[in-house]
């Protein structure tokens, strides 16, 4: 609505940041179901790779216990605009 300001959020900044992180985690797992151990190990640039508009999630089999024996995990997708 025009001319109406949102009420300030009374929660501490740290709590708002944790809620934001938790929401992103839920959305990410809905799109790319991973083992929770893999999610906890995920690092930008190593496992979450951005190439132009393409975002890839890549866990290779056999490396640093990132994925149990098998073919690893890959989720290609497009970045949000």
N, C-alpha and C positions, 0 to 999 in steps of 0.2 A: 504494500500500500504506500502511496506517496505521502511523504511527510511523517511517517511513523517510524520511529527508531526502535531497533531491537533492544530489549532489556539486557544489561550486562550480565555475563555468565558469572554467578557467584563462586563457582568452583575455582580452586587454585590452578595456576597455569600448568603445573605438573600433572594434575588429574585430567585436565582437558587434553594434554599431549598423550597421556596413556590411553584415554578413550579413543582418540584419533588413531593411534597405532593399532589398538585392538580392532577397530572397524576396518582398517586397511587389511589386517591379517585375515579377518573373516571373509572379506571380499576376495582376497587373493586365493585363499584356499577353496572358495567356491568355483573359481575359474581354473585353478591349477592344483588339483588335489595332490598333496605331498605328504610324506611321512613327517611327523612333527619334528623329528630329529633333523631332517634335511632343512626344514623351515628355520630352525634355530641356528643352523650352520650357514645359512644363506648370506652371501656377501655380494654387494654391488660390484660389477666388473669381473667377478669370478664365476658366479652362478646366475646372476641376473644381469644379462648383457643387452645393452641398448646399441642398436646399429641403425641410425637414421630413425625411421618411424617403426622399426621392428624391434620388439622386445622378446628376448629368449630366456627361458629358464633352463639351465643345463647342469645336470649332475652326472658325471661320468662314473661308470661302474668301476669298482676296485680302487678308487683313489681316496685315500685318507678316510676310509669308512663312510664316504659320502652316500653310498648306495650299496645295499646288499648285493651279493653276487647276482649278476644279471646284465641287462642291456643299458642300465642307467635310466635317467628321466630327462625328457625334453618336452618343452611346451613352447612352440613358436606362437607369436601373436603380434598384433599391431598395437602401437602405442596410442593412447587416447590423444585426441587433438584438443 
